[in-house]
Amino acid sequence: MRIEGCQELPACEVDLLVVDGLLFSANSDNQVLKSGAVAICGENIVDIGTSEALTKQYTAKKTIYASHKLVMPGLIDVYHHAGHGMIKGIYRSGLGWPKKEVFFHGSTPDWWYADGLLSAVERVKFGVTTGVTVMGATPTRTDDAVYAEQNAAALEKVGLRGIITVGPPDPFINTAEELETTTIYGENGSRTERPYTYEQAIKVTEDVFRILQGSANGRVHAAITVPYLCGCNPQFMQGMHYYQYSARDVRRLMDISFQVRHIADQYDVLIHTHAGRGAIEWAEEHFGRKHLCNILGRDVIFAHANGLTDKDMDIVQEHDCAIAAVPYGPWTSYLGPCPIVELLKREVRVAISTDGAAPHFNSDPFSQLHPAMLLQQMLHHDRSVLPPGRAVKLITAEAAAVLGMEKTIGSLEVGKKADLILIDLDQPHLVPFEDAANMLAWFVRGNDVDSVIANGVILMEGRKMKTVEESEILDLARDQIDKAFARVDVTDYLQHGHDYWNGWQESFHSRSIP
């Protein structure tokens, strides 16, 4: 089977042929082939079938032999924060982690470029071929377009497909007023502080859309992010935040949400935001049903969505919004897990995502499947809920649907982009490998990814990066991390008391809840 785009080549020649692999398609037929093959021409998959059939039909400029490997769609991470890669593991209970100090007062454009490279390579090595990168709002640098540009340049260099989200900070929680300034460093080491305002972030957001949308030959896009499009329900969020909205605050939240909707419509971009238990029903009560109808839609993605109420889920379903669940995220401790099964019953689009690498998580979508399934089983007291086959689709085909990209990525099908990964099955913890979905969901981890192809380009083969020199990126990241830590003092975050080594320690938030 051939498609347009391969016509310029001889009838039987393709650019790349992957053969002799256990093929896991993640398509609507849940096709699994024991000796499968994929033919790739340019950016697209042009044929899928048995190795015997395709090796007879095609010759290839390059052939990858996938014996003892599983071939599957590239993973799609719909929620991951920029900056996390450079400060992972730095956390002190009761104090938190130094994201505001480092991001706003210790970083430079070069720092954000290094972060983009480091995170992109980390994601490739975990099998991610498409990823959302939250660059703004919660908080990251949205005081100048250059920071998002540098992160996007890193994505382009590594070869990932990505969506970079930028947007304004929340005026009440993680506030712009609390930050007040950002620090700019000159080439001679000079240091200048300048105001950081909500209005400035809005202008930069629109600048980024004009610069990035459809860049890197269509592989990099932009979206707008706002921390809490529907606000936070104070009744349920007190374990995390301590802000009670006034009537004036509610009015401002409504104005912000309407402005975000207007910008999203103007630039035709997704809206990426957060929501936890009761937030969406709180918004309906305080904003009004008509206002919610004006701001919600299929292009809205709610990240975390922990502990959503029935009313929350009904509103999400009514407006066809999507969910980026985070099994390992911090909100699980306060609000319980995202009700993935109940959302799927309502036919809401759901993806399992990572949230990023800091302060103590990771960028491996495979590692999220195990806790996601266990948490749903605990929630329902039923080991049959969220079965492995469905779970794997929440980081592939159904994750693509969350981004509105289900027609181009997410499964191995003729005509879709050639985004695929190879899993090395020749390892003790993956033998035997009789049930592909079970093994993928319970046993495979990102470090088992052997090779990665995105948009028809080999990004990694045999665990070796092909588009960039990994050692140079690690050295660059270390250098930029050292420079940032020389600008801002993170010592307090690295000091741990007696309980850290010898006992248990109550959390800061637990001690603060009335």
VEXDREN-2710 file (C-alpha; in Angstrom, 1 decimal):
% VEXDREN-2710
k/r/px/py/pz
1/MET/0.0/0.0/0.0
2/ARG/1.5/3.3/-1.1
3/ILE/0.6/6.9/-0.3
4/GLU/1.3/10.2/-1.9
5/GLY/4.7/11.5/-0.8
6/CYS/6.6/8.4/-1.8
7/GLN/6.0/8.9/-5.5
8/GLU/9.3/10.6/-6.2
9/LEU/11.1/7.4/-5.3
10/PRO/11.2/4.2/-7.5
11/ALA/8.1/2.0/-6.9
12/CYS/9.8/-0.5/-4.6
13/GLU/12.2/1.8/-2.7
14/VAL/11.6/3.5/0.6
15/ASP/13.8/5.5/2.9
16/LEU/13.6/3.2/5.9
17/LEU/12.4/-0.3/6.6
18/VAL/12.0/-1.7/10.1
19/VAL/11.7/-5.5/10.0
20/ASP/11.5/-8.6/12.2
21/GLY/10.0/-6.9/15.2
22/LEU/7.1/-7.6/17.5
23/LEU/4.8/-4.9/16.2
24/PHE/2.4/-3.3/18.6
25/SER/0.3/-0.8/16.6
26/ALA/-2.0/0.8/19.2
27/ASN/-4.5/1.3/16.3
28/SER/-8.3/0.9/16.6
29/ASP/-7.9/-2.9/15.7
30/ASN/-5.3/-3.4/18.4
31/GLN/-3.1/-5.1/15.8
32/VAL/-0.1/-7.0/17.0
33/LEU/2.2/-8.8/14.6
34/LYS/4.8/-11.3/15.8
35/SER/7.2/-10.6/12.8
36/GLY/6.1/-7.2/11.8
37/ALA/7.6/-4.5/9.5
38/VAL/7.1/-0.8/8.9
39/ALA/8.0/0.9/5.6
40/ILE/8.8/4.7/5.9
41/CYS/9.1/7.2/3.1
42/GLY/10.0/10.7/4.1
43/GLU/8.0/11.7/7.2
44/ASN/5.3/9.1/6.8
45/ILE/4.5/5.4/7.3
46/VAL/3.7/4.0/3.8
47/ASP/3.1/0.4/4.6
48/ILE/2.7/-2.0/7.6
49/GLY/2.7/-5.8/7.4
50/THR/4.6/-9.0/7.9
51/SER/8.4/-8.9/7.4
52/GLU/8.1/-11.5/4.8
53/ALA/5.7/-9.5/2.7
54/LEU/7.4/-6.1/3.1
55/THR/10.9/-7.3/2.4
56/LYS/9.7/-8.7/-0.9
57/GLN/7.8/-5.6/-1.8
58/TYR/10.4/-2.9/-0.8
59/THR/14.1/-2.1/-0.9
60/ALA/15.3/0.5/1.5
61/LYS/18.1/3.0/1.8
62/LYS/18.4/1.8/5.4
63/THR/17.0/-1.3/7.1
64/ILE/16.7/-1.7/10.9
65/TYR/16.5/-5.3/12.0
66/ALA/14.3/-5.5/15.1
67/SER/14.7/-9.1/16.2
68/HIS/14.0/-9.5/19.9
69/LYS/12.6/-6.0/19.9
70/LEU/9.1/-4.5/20.2
71/VAL/8.1/-1.8/17.7
72/MET/5.4/0.6/18.8
73/PRO/4.3/4.2/18.4
74/GLY/6.4/6.9/19.9
75/LEU/5.2/8.0/23.3
76/ILE/3.3/11.2/23.8
77/ASP/3.7/13.2/27.0
78/VAL/1.0/15.8/27.1
79/TYR/2.2/17.6/30.2
80/HIS/5.8/18.4/31.2
81/HIS/7.4/21.5/32.7
82/ALA/10.5/23.3/31.3
83/GLY/13.3/24.0/33.7
84/HIS/12.7/20.8/35.7
85/GLY/15.6/18.9/34.2
86/MET/18.1/21.4/35.5
87/ILE/16.9/21.4/39.2
88/LYS/15.7/17.8/39.7
89/GLY/16.4/16.3/43.1
90/ILE/16.8/19.6/44.9
91/TYR/14.1/19.7/47.5
92/ARG/13.8/20.3/51.2
93/SER/10.6/19.4/53.1
94/GLY/9.1/22.6/54.5
95/LEU/11.0/24.8/52.1
96/GLY/10.2/23.3/48.8
97/TRP/12.5/23.6/45.7
98/PRO/14.2/26.6/44.2
99/LYS/12.2/27.0/41.0
100/LYS/11.5/30.7/41.5
101/GLU/15.0/31.7/42.5
102/VAL/16.7/29.8/39.7
103/PHE/14.1/30.4/36.9
104/PHE/13.6/34.1/37.5
105/HIS/16.9/35.2/39.0
106/GLY/19.5/32.6/38.1
107/SER/18.8/31.7/34.5
108/THR/19.8/33.1/31.1
109/PRO/18.8/32.3/27.5
110/ASP/21.8/29.9/27.4
111/TRP/20.5/28.2/30.5
112/TRP/17.1/27.6/28.9
113/TYR/18.7/26.3/25.7
114/ALA/20.7/23.8/27.8
115/ASP/17.6/22.9/29.7
116/GLY/15.8/22.3/26.4
117/LEU/18.6/20.0/25.1
118/LEU/18.9/18.1/28.4
119/SER/15.1/17.5/28.7
120/ALA/14.7/16.6/25.0
121/VAL/17.5/14.0/25.1
122/GLU/16.1/12.6/28.4
123/ARG/12.7/12.3/26.8
124/VAL/14.0/10.7/23.6
125/LYS/15.9/8.1/25.7
126/PHE/12.6/7.4/27.5
127/GLY/10.8/6.9/24.1
128/VAL/8.9/10.2/23.9
129/THR/8.6/11.5/20.3
130/THR/6.0/14.2/21.0
131/GLY/5.9/16.3/24.1
132/VAL/4.2/19.3/25.6
133/THR/6.6/21.7/27.4
134/VAL/5.1/24.1/29.8
135/MET/7.3/27.1/29.5
136/GLY/5.2/29.7/31.2
137/ALA/2.9/30.6/34.0
138/THR/3.6/28.3/36.9
139/PRO/6.3/29.7/37.0
140/THR/8.7/29.8/34.1
141/ARG/10.2/32.6/32.1
142/THR/7.5/34.4/30.2
143/ASP/9.0/37.9/30.6
144/ASP/10.8/37.7/27.3
145/ALA/10.2/35.6/24.1
146/VAL/13.9/34.6/24.0
147/TYR/13.5/31.9/26.6
148/ALA/10.8/30.0/24.8
149/GLU/12.7/30.5/21.5
150/GLN/15.8/28.9/23.0
151/ASN/13.8/26.0/24.3
152/ALA/12.2/25.5/20.9
153/ALA/15.6/25.7/19.2
154/ALA/16.7/22.8/21.4
155/LEU/13.7/20.7/20.4
156/GLU/14.4/21.4/16.8
157/LYS/18.1/20.4/17.1
158/VAL/17.3/17.1/18.9
159/GLY/14.4/16.3/16.5
160/LEU/11.4/16.0/18.8
161/ARG/7.9/17.0/17.9
162/GLY/6.7/19.4/20.5
163/ILE/4.2/22.0/21.8
164/ILE/5.6/24.8/23.9
165/THR/3.1/26.5/26.1
166/VAL/3.4/30.0/27.4
167/GLY/1.2/32.3/29.3
168/PRO/0.6/34.7/32.2
169/PRO/1.1/33.9/35.9
170/ASP/-1.9/33.5/38.3
171/PRO/-2.5/36.8/40.1
172/PHE/-3.4/35.1/43.3
173/ILE/-1.6/31.8/43.6
174/ASN/2.1/31.6/42.6
175/THR/1.6/35.3/42.0
176/ALA/3.3/37.7/39.7
177/GLU/3.1/40.2/42.6
178/GLU/5.1/37.8/44.8
179/LEU/7.8/37.6/42.1
180/GLU/7.8/41.3/41.3
181/THR/11.0/41.2/39.2
182/THR/13.2/39.1/37.0
183/THR/17.0/39.3/36.6
184/ILE/18.7/39.9/33.3
185/TYR/22.5/39.2/32.9
186/GLY/24.6/41.0/30.4
187/GLU/27.5/39.5/28.4
188/ASN/30.0/41.2/30.8
189/GLY/28.2/39.6/33.8
190/SER/26.2/42.7/34.7
191/ARG/23.0/42.1/36.6
192/THR/19.8/44.1/36.0
193/GLU/16.5/43.6/37.7
194/ARG/13.3/44.6/35.9
195/PRO/9.6/44.4/36.7
196/TYR/7.6/41.3/35.8
197/THR/4.0/41.9/35.2
198/TYR/0.9/40.1/34.1
199/GLU/0.5/42.5/31.1
200/GLN/4.1/41.9/30.1
201/ALA/3.6/38.1/30.1
202/ILE/0.5/38.5/27.8
203/LYS/2.5/40.5/25.3
204/VAL/5.4/37.9/25.4
205/THR/2.9/35.1/24.9
206/GLU/1.6/36.6/21.7
207/ASP/5.1/37.3/20.5
208/VAL/6.0/33.6/21.1
209/PHE/2.9/32.5/19.1
210/ARG/4.0/34.6/16.1
211/ILE/7.5/33.3/16.3
212/LEU/7.1/29.6/17.1
213/GLN/3.8/28.4/15.7
214/GLY/4.5/25.8/13.0
215/SER/8.3/26.2/13.2
216/ALA/10.9/23.5/12.8
217/ASN/9.2/22.4/9.5
218/GLY/5.9/22.1/11.4
219/ARG/7.3/20.0/14.3
220/VAL/7.1/22.7/16.9
221/HIS/3.9/24.5/17.9
222/ALA/2.7/26.7/20.7
223/ALA/-0.2/26.8/23.1
224/ILE/-1.4/29.1/25.8
225/THR/-1.1/28.1/29.5
226/VAL/-2.7/29.6/32.5
227/PRO/-2.3/28.1/36.0
228/TYR/-6.0/28.0/36.9
229/LEU/-8.5/28.8/34.2
230/CYS/-11.3/27.9/36.5
231/GLY/-9.6/29.1/39.7
232/CYS/-9.1/26.8/42.8
233/ASN/-11.9/25.7/45.0
234/PRO/-10.7/26.9/48.5
235/GLN/-12.7/24.2/50.2
236/PHE/-10.6/21.5/48.8
237/MET/-7.3/23.1/47.9
238/GLN/-6.4/24.3/51.4
239/GLY/-3.8/21.6/51.8
240/MET/-1.9/23.2/48.9
241/HIS/-2.9/26.8/48.8
242/TYR/-4.2/29.3/51.3
243/TYR/-6.0/31.9/49.3
244/GLN/-9.7/32.8/49.7
245/TYR/-11.1/34.6/46.7
246/SER/-13.0/37.9/47.2
247/ALA/-15.8/39.0/44.9
248/ARG/-13.3/41.3/43.2
249/ASP/-10.9/38.4/42.7
250/VAL/-13.6/36.3/41.1
251/ARG/-14.3/39.1/38.6
252/ARG/-10.6/39.3/37.7
253/LEU/-10.4/35.5/37.3
254/MET/-13.4/35.7/34.9
255/ASP/-11.7/38.5/32.9
256/ILE/-8.4/36.5/32.7
257/SER/-10.2/33.3/31.5
258/PHE/-12.1/35.3/28.8
259/GLN/-8.8/36.9/27.7
260/VAL/-7.1/33.5/27.5
261/ARG/-10.0/32.2/25.4
262/HIS/-9.8/35.2/23.1
263/ILE/-6.1/34.7/22.5
264/ALA/-6.5/30.9/22.0
265/ASP/-9.2/31.6/19.3
266/GLN/-7.1/34.4/17.7
267/TYR/-4.0/32.2/17.3
268/ASP/-5.8/28.8/17.0
269/VAL/-3.9/27.2/19.9
270/LEU/-4.7/24.8/22.7
271/ILE/-5.4/26.0/26.3
272/HIS/-3.3/24.1/28.9
273/THR/-4.3/24.6/32.5
274/HIS/-4.6/23.0/35.9
275/ALA/-7.7/21.7/37.8
276/GLY/-8.2/19.8/41.1
277/ARG/-11.1/18.6/43.1
278/GLY/-14.1/20.9/42.9
279/ALA/-12.4/23.6/40.8
280/ILE/-14.6/23.4/37.8
281/GLU/-17.9/23.2/39.7
282/TRP/-16.7/26.1/41.8
283/ALA/-16.2/28.1/38.5
284/GLU/-19.7/27.2/37.4
285/GLU/-21.1/28.5/40.7
286/HIS/-19.0/31.7/40.8
287/PHE/-18.5/32.5/37.0
288/GLY/-21.9/31.3/35.9
289/ARG/-22.8/28.6/33.4
290/LYS/-22.8/31.0/30.4
291/HIS/-19.3/32.1/31.1
292/LEU/-18.0/28.5/31.3
293/CYS/-19.7/27.8/28.0
294/ASN/-17.7/30.7/26.5
295/ILE/-14.3/29.6/27.8
296/LEU/-14.4/25.8/27.8
297/GLY/-14.1/23.6/24.7
298/ARG/-12.4/20.8/23.0
299/ASP/-9.1/22.7/22.9
300/VAL/-8.9/22.9/26.8
301/ILE/-6.6/20.4/28.6
302/PHE/-6.9/20.2/32.4
303/ALA/-3.7/18.9/33.9
304/HIS/-3.6/16.8/37.1
305/ALA/-7.4/16.7/37.6
306/ASN/-6.9/14.9/40.9
307/GLY/-10.0/14.1/42.9
308/LEU/-12.5/15.6/40.5
309/THR/-16.1/15.6/41.7
310/ASP/-18.9/14.1/39.7
311/LYS/-20.0/17.7/38.8
312/ASP/-16.5/18.5/37.7
313/MET/-16.5/15.5/35.4
314/ASP/-20.0/16.3/34.0
315/ILE/-18.8/19.8/33.0
316/VAL/-15.6/18.4/31.4
317/GLN/-17.7/15.9/29.5
318/GLU/-20.3/18.5/28.4
319/HIS/-17.7/20.8/26.9
320/ASP/-15.5/18.0/25.5
321/CYS/-12.4/19.1/27.4
322/ALA/-9.4/16.8/27.8
323/ILE/-7.4/15.6/30.9
324/ALA/-3.7/15.1/31.5
325/ALA/-3.5/12.8/34.5
326/VAL/-0.4/12.7/36.6
327/PRO/-0.2/9.5/38.7
328/TYR/3.0/10.4/40.5
329/GLY/2.3/14.1/40.9
330/PRO/2.2/15.9/44.3
331/TRP/-1.5/16.6/44.0
332/THR/-2.2/12.9/44.6
333/SER/-1.0/13.3/48.2
334/TYR/-3.6/16.0/48.9
335/LEU/-6.6/15.3/46.6
336/GLY/-6.3/11.6/45.8
337/PRO/-5.8/10.3/42.2
338/CYS/-7.3/11.6/39.1
339/PRO/-10.6/9.6/38.5
340/ILE/-9.3/8.2/35.1
341/VAL/-11.9/5.3/35.0
342/GLU/-14.8/7.6/35.7
343/LEU/-13.6/10.0/33.0
344/LEU/-13.2/7.2/30.5
345/LYS/-16.7/6.0/31.2
346/ARG/-17.9/9.5/30.3
347/GLU/-15.9/9.2/27.0
348/VAL/-13.6/12.1/28.1
349/ARG/-10.3/12.2/26.3
350/VAL/-7.6/11.3/28.9
351/ALA/-3.8/10.9/28.7
352/ILE/-1.3/9.8/31.3
353/SER/1.5/12.3/31.6
354/THR/4.7/13.0/33.7
355/ASP/4.5/16.6/34.9
356/GLY/8.3/16.9/34.4
357/ALA/11.4/15.7/36.3
358/ALA/11.5/18.0/39.4
359/PRO/11.6/18.1/42.2
360/HIS/11.6/14.3/42.6
361/PHE/9.7/12.7/39.7
362/ASN/10.9/11.7/36.2
363/SER/10.2/12.2/32.5
364/ASP/9.5/8.5/31.8
365/PRO/5.8/7.9/30.7
366/PHE/6.2/4.1/31.1
367/SER/6.9/4.6/34.8
368/GLN/3.5/6.3/35.1
369/LEU/1.5/3.4/33.9
370/HIS/2.1/1.1/36.8
371/PRO/0.9/3.6/39.5
372/ALA/-1.9/4.8/37.3
373/MET/-3.4/1.3/37.1
374/LEU/-2.8/0.6/40.8
375/LEU/-4.3/3.9/42.0
376/GLN/-7.5/3.2/39.9
377/GLN/-7.7/-0.3/41.3
378/MET/-7.4/1.0/44.8
379/LEU/-10.0/3.7/44.1
380/HIS/-12.5/1.2/42.8
381/HIS/-11.4/-1.8/44.9
382/ASP/-11.3/-3.8/41.6
383/ARG/-8.2/-5.1/39.9
384/SER/-9.9/-5.3/36.6
385/VAL/-10.3/-1.5/36.1
386/LEU/-7.9/0.4/33.7
387/PRO/-6.5/-2.8/32.0
388/PRO/-3.0/-2.7/30.5
389/GLY/-4.1/-2.4/26.9
390/ARG/-6.1/0.7/27.6
391/ALA/-3.4/2.2/29.8
392/VAL/-0.8/1.9/27.1
393/LYS/-3.1/3.7/24.7
394/LEU/-3.2/6.6/27.2
395/ILE/0.4/7.4/26.4
396/THR/0.0/6.7/22.6
397/ALA/-3.2/6.9/20.6
398/GLU/-5.4/8.5/23.2
399/ALA/-2.7/10.9/24.2
400/ALA/-2.6/12.0/20.6
401/ALA/-6.4/12.7/20.8
402/VAL/-5.9/14.9/23.9
403/LEU/-3.7/17.1/21.7
404/GLY/-6.1/16.9/18.7
405/MET/-3.4/15.1/16.7
406/GLU/-5.0/11.7/16.5
407/LYS/-5.0/11.8/12.7
408/THR/-1.3/12.2/12.4
409/ILE/0.4/10.5/15.4
410/GLY/-0.2/8.0/18.2
411/SER/-0.5/4.7/16.4
412/LEU/1.3/2.8/13.6
413/GLU/-0.9/3.3/10.6
414/VAL/-0.4/4.0/6.9
415/GLY/-0.4/7.7/6.3
416/LYS/0.5/8.7/9.8
417/LYS/3.8/10.4/10.7
418/ALA/6.7/7.9/11.2
419/ASP/7.0/8.3/15.0
420/LEU/8.0/4.9/16.4
421/ILE/10.2/3.4/19.1
422/LEU/11.9/0.0/19.5
423/ILE/12.0/-1.7/22.9
424/ASP/14.9/-4.1/23.7
425/LEU/13.3/-7.3/24.8
426/ASP/16.6/-9.2/25.2
427/GLN/16.7/-8.5/29.0
428/PRO/16.0/-10.7/32.0
429/HIS/13.1/-8.6/33.3
430/LEU/11.4/-8.7/29.9
431/VAL/11.6/-12.5/29.4
432/PRO/9.1/-14.0/28.7
433/PHE/7.2/-11.4/26.6
434/GLU/4.1/-13.3/25.7
435/ASP/1.5/-10.6/26.3
436/ALA/2.7/-7.3/24.8
437/ALA/0.2/-4.9/26.5
438/ASN/0.7/-6.5/30.0
439/MET/4.5/-6.3/29.7
440/LEU/4.5/-2.7/28.4
441/ALA/2.2/-1.6/31.2
442/TRP/3.8/-3.5/34.1
443/PHE/7.4/-4.2/33.3
444/VAL/8.8/-2.0/30.5
445/ARG/10.6/1.3/31.6
446/GLY/12.0/4.1/29.5
447/ASN/15.5/2.8/29.9
448/ASP/14.4/-0.2/27.8
449/VAL/14.0/1.9/24.8
450/ASP/16.6/1.0/22.2
451/SER/15.8/3.2/19.2
452/VAL/13.6/6.2/18.4
453/ILE/12.4/7.5/15.1
454/ALA/10.5/10.8/14.9
455/ASN/9.1/12.2/11.6
456/GLY/11.0/9.6/9.8
457/VAL/14.4/10.6/11.3
458/ILE/16.4/8.3/13.5
459/LEU/17.0/10.2/16.7
460/MET/18.5/7.3/18.7
461/GLU/19.7/3.8/17.6
462/GLY/21.1/1.2/20.0
463/ARG/20.7/3.8/22.9
464/LYS/23.1/6.2/21.1
465/MET/21.8/9.6/20.2
466/LYS/22.2/10.3/16.4
467/THR/21.1/13.9/16.0
468/VAL/23.2/15.4/18.9
469/GLU/26.3/14.4/20.9
470/GLU/24.9/13.4/24.3
471/SER/28.2/14.0/26.2
472/GLU/28.4/17.5/25.0
473/ILE/24.8/18.2/26.1
474/LEU/25.5/16.8/29.5
475/ASP/28.6/19.0/29.8
476/LEU/26.7/22.1/28.7
477/ALA/23.9/21.4/31.2
478/ARG/26.3/21.0/34.0
479/ASP/28.1/24.2/33.1
480/GLN/24.9/26.2/33.0
481/ILE/23.6/24.6/36.2
482/ASP/26.9/25.6/38.0
483/LYS/26.6/29.2/36.6
484/ALA/23.0/29.5/37.8
485/PHE/23.8/28.2/41.3
486/ALA/26.6/30.7/41.5
487/ARG/24.1/33.5/40.8
488/VAL/21.5/32.4/43.3
489/ASP/22.2/30.5/46.6
490/VAL/20.4/27.1/46.8
491/THR/22.3/26.0/49.9
492/ASP/19.2/26.0/52.2
493/TYR/17.5/23.6/49.9
494/LEU/20.4/21.1/50.3
495/GLN/20.5/21.2/54.1
496/HIS/18.6/18.4/55.8
497/GLY/18.1/17.8/59.5
498/HIS/18.3/14.8/61.8
499/ASP/14.9/13.4/60.7
500/TYR/15.9/13.3/57.1
501/TRP/18.4/10.6/57.9
502/ASN/17.1/8.9/61.0
503/GLY/13.3/9.2/61.3
504/TRP/10.1/10.3/59.8
505/GLN/9.2/13.9/59.2
506/GLU/5.8/15.5/59.0
507/SER/5.1/17.5/55.9
508/PHE/5.0/21.2/55.9
509/HIS/1.5/21.2/54.4
510/SER/0.2/18.6/56.9
511/ARG/1.2/20.7/59.8
512/SER/-0.5/23.7/58.3
513/ILE/-3.9/22.3/57.5
514/PRO/-6.4/23.3/60.2
END
